[in-house]
Amino acid sequence: MATLQNVLLILLSVGGVVLIIILTVVLLRIARLLQQATEDLRRIGDETVPTLKRLQQVADRTDEALTVITDNRASVTQAVDNLRKVTENIYRLENILQEQVEPAVTGIAQRLAGFRRGIDTFLETYRNRR
């Protein structure tokens, strides 16, 4: 029985040593992974700082632009209203031209074309009589 206890104690000790070796290997791998993660985080931090500074500059410029727009909102509104009025006037003028001037011009053009045909006919008849 003592021999069996000694064998079991030796097997338990060998198992413990193997377990300690495996635990040491796992802990070394975890240490390497943590070191690599620390380096990655440091690199990300180094890259993030300039990006954050640029974002702050963009935010400042956007705030300035918004302030300018807000300060000039009345002027912009007035300019848009003036542009709307000009567009309405142009549309109204186009309608007036289409409804009132265009028929008169078309009539004059038809009369001139008829007058020209009459002259051409007269000249052709005059030439044929000679």
Backbone torsions as a table, in degrees:
resi	resn	phi	psi	omega
1	MET	NA	-37.3	178.2
2	ALA	-64.8	-36.7	179.1
3	THR	-66.5	-40.8	179.7
4	LEU	-64.3	-39.6	177.9
5	GLN	-65.3	-39.7	178.5
6	ASN	-64.8	-40.4	179.5
7	VAL	-65.6	-44.6	179.2
8	LEU	-65.2	-37.9	177.3
9	LEU	-65.1	-40.3	177.8
10	ILE	-66.0	-44.5	178.4
11	LEU	-62.4	-40.6	177.5
12	LEU	-64.4	-40.9	177.8
13	SER	-65.2	-44.4	178.6
14	VAL	-62.8	-42.8	177.3
15	GLY	-61.3	-40.5	178.1
16	GLY	-64.3	-42.3	179.1
17	VAL	-63.8	-44.4	179.0
18	VAL	-62.1	-42.5	179.3
19	LEU	-63.0	-40.6	177.9
20	ILE	-64.9	-41.0	178.6
21	ILE	-63.4	-46.1	179.2
22	ILE	-63.0	-43.2	178.7
23	LEU	-61.9	-39.8	178.1
24	THR	-63.7	-44.2	179.4
25	VAL	-62.6	-44.8	179.8
26	VAL	-63.4	-43.0	179.3
27	LEU	-64.7	-36.1	176.3
28	LEU	-65.4	-41.7	177.8
29	ARG	-63.7	-43.2	178.3
30	ILE	-62.2	-39.2	178.7
31	ALA	-63.1	-42.2	177.9
32	ARG	-64.0	-43.6	178.3
33	LEU	-62.7	-41.8	177.5
34	LEU	-64.7	-38.2	177.9
35	GLN	-65.4	-43.1	178.8
36	GLN	-65.4	-40.5	177.6
37	ALA	-63.1	-39.2	178.2
38	THR	-63.7	-42.9	178.1
39	GLU	-64.0	-42.3	178.2
40	ASP	-62.6	-43.1	178.6
41	LEU	-65.0	-37.6	177.8
42	ARG	-64.8	-43.3	179.1
43	ARG	-64.4	-42.8	178.0
44	ILE	-62.6	-41.3	177.4
45	GLY	-61.6	-41.8	179.0
46	ASP	-64.7	-34.8	179.5
47	GLU	-80.2	-25.7	-176.5
48	THR	-75.6	-35.0	-176.6
49	VAL	-59.8	-50.1	177.5
50	PRO	-63.1	-35.8	178.9
51	THR	-63.9	-42.1	178.1
52	LEU	-65.1	-36.4	177.1
53	LYS	-64.4	-42.6	178.3
54	ARG	-64.4	-41.1	177.7
55	LEU	-62.1	-37.1	177.6
56	GLN	-65.3	-41.5	177.6
57	GLN	-62.2	-43.6	178.8
58	VAL	-62.6	-41.8	179.0
59	ALA	-63.6	-40.9	178.1
60	ASP	-63.4	-45.2	-179.7
61	ARG	-66.0	-38.2	177.2
62	THR	-63.8	-39.7	177.8
63	ASP	-64.0	-41.0	177.9
64	GLU	-63.4	-44.4	179.7
65	ALA	-63.2	-41.3	178.3
66	LEU	-63.7	-38.2	177.8
67	THR	-63.9	-43.8	178.9
68	VAL	-62.7	-44.0	-179.9
69	ILE	-63.8	-43.1	-179.9
70	THR	-63.8	-41.9	179.7
71	ASP	-65.5	-32.8	-176.5
72	ASN	-102.6	17.0	-177.3
73	ARG	-60.7	-40.4	-179.8
74	ALA	-63.7	-41.9	179.4
75	SER	-65.7	-42.0	179.4
76	VAL	-65.2	-41.8	178.3
77	THR	-61.6	-43.6	179.5
78	GLN	-64.5	-41.2	178.6
79	ALA	-63.2	-41.0	178.1
80	VAL	-65.2	-42.0	177.8
81	ASP	-62.4	-42.8	177.5
82	ASN	-62.0	-41.8	178.6
83	LEU	-64.1	-39.5	177.3
84	ARG	-62.6	-42.7	179.7
85	LYS	-64.9	-42.2	178.7
86	VAL	-62.8	-41.9	179.0
87	THR	-63.3	-42.1	177.5
88	GLU	-62.8	-40.6	178.8
89	ASN	-64.2	-41.2	179.0
90	ILE	-64.7	-41.4	179.1
91	TYR	-63.4	-43.5	178.5
92	ARG	-63.2	-42.5	178.7
93	LEU	-62.7	-40.3	178.6
94	GLU	-62.8	-42.4	178.0
95	ASN	-63.4	-42.7	178.2
96	ILE	-60.8	-44.5	179.1
97	LEU	-61.4	-43.1	-178.0
98	GLN	-69.6	-37.1	-175.1
99	GLU	-86.1	-34.5	-171.5
100	GLN	-112.2	-44.7	-173.5
101	VAL	-83.6	-41.1	-175.5
102	GLU	-60.3	-44.7	177.8
103	PRO	-61.7	-38.6	179.4
104	ALA	-65.4	-44.0	179.8
105	VAL	-65.6	-39.4	178.5
106	THR	-64.1	-41.6	177.9
107	GLY	-61.6	-44.5	179.3
108	ILE	-63.2	-41.5	179.8
109	ALA	-64.0	-38.7	178.3
110	GLN	-67.7	-39.3	177.7
111	ARG	-65.0	-42.5	178.4
112	LEU	-64.5	-39.2	177.6
113	ALA	-64.2	-41.2	177.5
114	GLY	-65.1	-42.5	178.2
115	PHE	-60.1	-42.0	179.5
116	ARG	-65.3	-42.8	177.8
117	ARG	-61.6	-39.0	178.3
118	GLY	-62.7	-43.5	179.3
119	ILE	-64.2	-43.7	178.8
120	ASP	-61.1	-41.7	179.3
121	THR	-65.8	-43.1	179.0
122	PHE	-61.0	-46.6	-179.2
123	LEU	-65.6	-37.5	179.4
124	GLU	-66.9	-41.3	177.6
125	THR	-66.3	-40.2	-179.9
126	TYR	-63.8	-40.8	179.9
127	ARG	-69.3	-38.2	-178.7
128	ASN	-68.0	-30.2	179.3
129	ARG	-74.4	-24.5	-178.4
130	ARG	-73.0	NA	NA
